[in-house]
Amino acid sequence: MKKLSPVAAIWLSWFITAANLVVAKYAVPYVTTALFLFLSCGGAVLLFWPYLSKTGGWKILFDKKLFWQFMGLGTLGTALPMTVFMIALNYTTPTNGAILNQFEIVYSILLSWLILKERPTFKQIGGSLLVVAGVTLLLWQTGFSVQLKGDLMIVGCLWMFQVSHIFAKKLPANMDPAQIAAARALFALPALFLLIIYVAYTQGIIFKPAPALWWTLAFTAVINYFAGNTFWYFAIRHMDLGKATAIILSYPVMTFILSVLLGLDKITVFKVLGLVLAMGGAYIVTGIVSKQGEATK
């Protein structure tokens, strides 16, 4: 990890995030979402266990002074926003959700400016707008319909992700990215457990053992929550949060590419144009990070 640059880390996280959306789709018919997230986060904690034991990470994770920061990281980074997002999909479409999810960059710029004192440059804003324009164009063709209740729920919950990232950046400097990723997985479990209880009493729990469920759980736990989050926290601890977010928000482009390769979507002129715009914006922001040399050596 020490030899990895922040730019490389953010792009690895970008690919994993995109792939995870495609992979997780295969688990939907077999398990309740909250239970799926609980098992995935729990599996990631088990993977982090040896490293935490070796580095003294458990002592840090159970430091009383950091308890609420960790709770904010896990609850606002995984448990609550994912819960709200899934509820919102009862009223709006996944396409709307993906388009509206790009609004997170607005929260990123505002919160990074107000709290972290990271002032966005005109070039950064321009690159960020290209990402938003490209991804919106890419997804627009699939069918855009405004369904106010669900849309407002999604826009209203996106700030949680950004606040959780700020919690991560404010953690002690001696915490490494793996320890932060482990804290996020571990401290997402209480809220997810309460959600499982609620769903069990109101709707009932779905759990149908099947090969698709097992391999999607393995991918989400190992690749997404274990490796992907470690890459993400390495990146945002070594570059501006607004710039990292601008890059990561172009992940639907790769999701689209994977969907085409798997025969789930078709290539069109509008989608290719959206791909070019989004990738161009991400490339501009990546160039800013590289030129500024923000990586800690």
C-alpha positions in Angstrom: 0.0 0.0 0.0 2.9 2.4 0.7 4.0 2.1 -2.9 0.5 2.8 -4.2 -0.3 6.4 -5.3 -3.5 8.0 -4.3 -4.5 8.3 -7.9 -4.0 4.6 -8.5 -5.9 3.8 -5.3 -9.0 5.9 -6.3 -9.2 4.3 -9.7 -9.0 0.8 -8.1 -11.8 1.8 -5.8 -13.7 3.2 -8.8 -13.5 -0.1 -10.6 -14.5 -2.1 -7.6 -17.5 0.1 -6.9 -18.7 -0.2 -10.4 -18.3 -4.0 -10.5 -20.0 -4.4 -7.1 -23.2 -2.8 -8.4 -23.4 -5.4 -11.2 -22.5 -8.3 -8.9 -24.9 -7.4 -6.1 -27.8 -7.5 -8.5 -27.5 -11.2 -8.7 -28.1 -11.5 -4.9 -31.4 -9.5 -4.8 -33.8 -12.4 -5.3 -32.2 -14.5 -2.6 -31.7 -12.2 0.5 -33.1 -9.2 2.3 -30.9 -6.2 1.6 -30.1 -5.4 5.3 -29.2 -9.0 5.9 -27.0 -9.0 2.8 -25.2 -5.9 4.0 -24.8 -7.3 7.5 -23.3 -10.5 6.3 -21.0 -8.7 3.9 -19.7 -6.2 6.5 -19.3 -9.1 9.0 -17.3 -11.0 6.5 -15.0 -8.0 5.9 -14.5 -7.7 9.7 -13.3 -11.3 9.8 -10.9 -10.6 7.0 -9.5 -7.6 8.8 -9.2 -9.5 12.1 -5.6 -10.9 11.6 -4.3 -7.5 10.5 -6.0 -5.6 13.4 -4.6 -8.1 15.9 -1.1 -7.7 14.4 -1.1 -3.9 14.3 -3.0 -3.3 17.5 -6.0 -2.0 15.6 -8.5 -3.5 17.9 -7.3 -1.2 20.7 -7.9 1.8 18.4 -11.3 0.6 17.3 -12.4 0.3 20.9 -11.0 3.6 22.0 -13.8 5.4 23.8 -12.6 8.7 22.6 -13.2 7.7 19.0 -16.5 5.8 19.5 -18.8 8.4 18.1 -16.6 9.0 15.1 -16.6 5.3 14.3 -20.3 5.2 14.7 -20.7 8.1 12.4 -18.4 6.4 9.9 -20.3 3.1 9.9 -23.8 4.4 10.3 -23.6 7.3 7.8 -21.2 5.6 5.5 -23.1 2.3 5.0 -26.1 1.5 7.1 -28.4 4.5 6.9 -27.8 5.9 3.4 -28.1 2.4 1.9 -31.3 1.8 3.8 -32.8 5.1 2.6 -31.7 4.4 -0.9 -33.4 1.0 -1.0 -36.6 2.4 0.5 -36.5 5.2 -2.1 -36.4 2.7 -4.9 -40.0 1.8 -3.9 -41.0 5.1 -5.3 -38.5 5.9 -8.0 -36.4 3.9 -10.5 -32.8 2.7 -10.3 -32.0 4.9 -13.3 -33.3 8.0 -11.4 -31.3 6.8 -8.4 -28.1 6.6 -10.4 -28.6 10.0 -12.0 -29.5 11.6 -8.7 -26.6 10.0 -7.0 -24.3 12.3 -8.9 -25.7 15.1 -6.8 -23.3 13.9 -4.1 -20.6 15.9 -5.8 -22.4 19.1 -4.8 -22.4 18.0 -1.2 -18.7 17.1 -1.5 -17.7 20.5 -2.8 -19.8 22.4 -0.2 -18.8 20.3 2.8 -15.2 20.1 1.8 -15.1 23.9 1.5 -17.0 24.6 4.7 -15.5 22.0 7.0 -12.2 20.9 5.5 -11.4 24.3 4.0 -10.6 22.7 0.6 -11.3 25.4 -2.0 -12.3 24.0 -5.4 -10.5 25.4 -8.5 -12.4 26.4 -11.6 -10.7 23.4 -13.4 -11.9 21.0 -10.7 -15.4 22.3 -10.9 -15.3 22.1 -14.7 -14.0 18.5 -14.5 -16.7 17.6 -11.9 -19.4 19.1 -14.1 -18.2 16.9 -17.0 -18.5 13.8 -14.8 -22.1 14.8 -13.9 -23.0 15.6 -17.5 -21.5 12.5 -18.9 -23.1 10.1 -16.4 -26.4 11.8 -16.6 -26.4 11.6 -20.4 -25.3 7.9 -20.2 -28.3 7.0 -18.0 -30.8 9.4 -19.5 -31.6 7.2 -22.5 -32.6 4.3 -20.2 -35.7 6.3 -19.3 -36.0 9.3 -17.0 -39.2 9.8 -15.0 -39.5 12.2 -12.1 -41.1 10.5 -9.0 -40.8 13.2 -6.4 -41.0 11.3 -3.2 -38.3 8.8 -4.0 -36.1 11.3 -5.7 -36.1 13.7 -2.7 -35.3 10.8 -0.4 -32.2 10.0 -2.5 -31.0 13.6 -2.8 -31.7 14.0 0.9 -29.5 11.1 2.0 -26.4 11.6 -0.1 -24.9 14.0 2.4 -24.5 11.1 4.7 -21.8 9.6 2.5 -19.8 12.9 2.5 -20.1 13.4 6.2 -18.8 9.8 6.8 -15.8 10.6 4.5 -15.1 13.7 6.6 -15.3 11.6 9.8 -12.6 9.4 8.1 -10.4 12.3 7.2 -10.6 13.6 10.8 -9.6 10.3 12.4 -6.1 10.1 14.1 -3.2 10.3 11.7 -1.8 7.0 13.1 -4.8 5.1 11.8 -4.0 3.4 8.5 -6.6 2.9 5.6 -7.2 -0.7 6.5 -8.1 0.1 10.1 -10.5 2.8 8.9 -12.1 0.4 6.5 -12.4 -2.2 9.3 -14.0 0.4 11.5 -16.6 1.3 8.9 -17.5 -2.4 8.4 -17.6 -3.1 12.2 -19.6 0.0 13.2 -22.2 -0.5 10.4 -23.3 -3.7 12.1 -25.3 -2.2 15.0 -27.6 -0.1 12.8 -27.9 -3.0 10.2 -28.8 -5.4 13.0 -31.6 -3.1 14.2 -32.8 -2.8 10.6 -32.9 -6.5 10.2 -35.1 -6.8 13.4 -37.4 -4.1 12.1 -37.8 -5.8 8.7 -38.3 -9.2 10.3 -41.2 -7.9 12.3 -42.8 -5.9 9.5 -42.1 -7.8 6.3 -40.2 -11.0 7.1 -36.6 -11.9 6.2 -35.7 -13.5 2.8 -32.8 -15.9 2.8 -32.6 -18.5 0.0 -29.3 -20.4 -0.1 -28.0 -20.5 -3.7 -24.7 -20.4 -5.6 -25.4 -16.8 -6.7 -25.9 -15.7 -3.1 -22.7 -17.2 -1.9 -20.4 -15.8 -4.6 -22.0 -12.4 -4.5 -21.5 -12.3 -0.7 -17.9 -13.4 -1.1 -17.3 -10.7 -3.7 -19.0 -7.9 -1.7 -17.2 -8.8 1.5 -13.7 -9.5 0.1 -13.4 -7.2 -2.9 -15.8 -4.3 -2.0 -15.7 -3.9 1.8 -12.3 -5.3 2.5 -10.2 -4.2 -0.5 -12.3 -1.5 -2.1 -12.8 0.5 1.1 -9.2 0.2 2.0 -8.2 1.7 -1.4 -10.8 4.5 -0.9 -9.6 5.5 2.5 -6.0 5.5 1.3 -7.0 7.9 -1.5 -9.0 10.4 0.5 -6.4 10.5 3.3 -3.9 11.6 0.7 -5.9 13.9 -1.6 -8.7 16.5 -1.5 -12.1 14.9 -0.8 -13.8 16.9 -3.5 -11.4 15.7 -6.1 -11.6 12.0 -5.0 -15.4 12.2 -5.1 -15.4 13.7 -8.6 -13.4 10.7 -9.8 -15.4 8.1 -8.0 -18.7 9.5 -9.2 -17.9 8.4 -12.8 -18.2 4.7 -11.7 -21.6 4.2 -13.5 -19.5 4.4 -16.7 -17.8 1.2 -15.9 -21.0 -0.3 -14.6 -22.4 0.3 -18.1 -19.4 -1.3 -19.8 -19.7 -4.4 -17.6 -23.4 -4.6 -18.3 -22.8 -4.5 -22.0 -20.1 -7.2 -21.8 -22.6 -9.4 -19.8 -25.3 -8.8 -22.3 -27.5 -6.7 -20.0 -27.3 -3.5 -22.1 -26.6 -2.2 -25.6 -24.1 0.4 -26.9 -25.8 3.6 -28.3 -24.5 6.9 -29.6 -25.8 8.7 -26.5 -24.2 6.3 -24.1 -20.9 6.5 -25.9 -21.0 10.3 -25.7 -21.8 10.1 -22.0 -18.9 7.7 -21.5 -16.5 10.2 -23.2 -17.7 13.2 -21.2 -17.6 11.4 -17.8 -14.2 9.9 -18.5 -12.9 13.2 -19.7 -14.0 14.9 -16.5 -12.5 12.3 -14.3 -9.2 12.5 -16.3 -9.1 16.3 -15.7 -9.6 15.9 -12.0 -7.0 13.1 -11.9 -4.5 15.4 -13.6 -5.1 18.1 -11.0 -4.3 15.6 -8.2 -1.1 14.3 -10.0 0.2 17.8 -10.7 -0.4 19.1 -7.2 1.6 16.1 -5.8 -0.7 15.6 -2.9 0.5 12.1 -2.2 2.3 11.6 1.1 5.6 10.0 0.5 
